[in-house]
Amino acid sequence: MSTEIKTEEKVKVNLQPPSLWKVVFLNDDQTPMEFVIELLTSIFKHKEDVAKDLTLEIHNTGSAVVGVFNYEIAEHKSVESTKLSRLNGFPLQINLERE
């Protein structure tokens, strides 16, 4: 008589890539376009011409997606941008939206 027990492990690995989040700048009447361009080039690493185009889109349509990242990076960039805006006395609003 055998006392050996055989078991089969059935572990299902369900890996999914992290969800992406859009960083959205909202238009206001007080934050200068030059400041927004500076944020887009320094924090979001856009080239100057792309930053200008995004700034015009924000101004003309009321908002624009300035970057798409995983949540931690999107949050970090939006917090950094908001802090710089407040330090300079500007009310720039930034939203995070799940893509």
Secondary structure, 3 states (H helix, E strand, C coil): CCCCCCCCCCCCCCCCCCCEEEEEEECCCCCCHHHHHHHHHHCCCCCHHHHHHHHHHHHHHCEEEEEEEEHHHHHHHHHHHHHHHHHCCCCCEEEEEEC
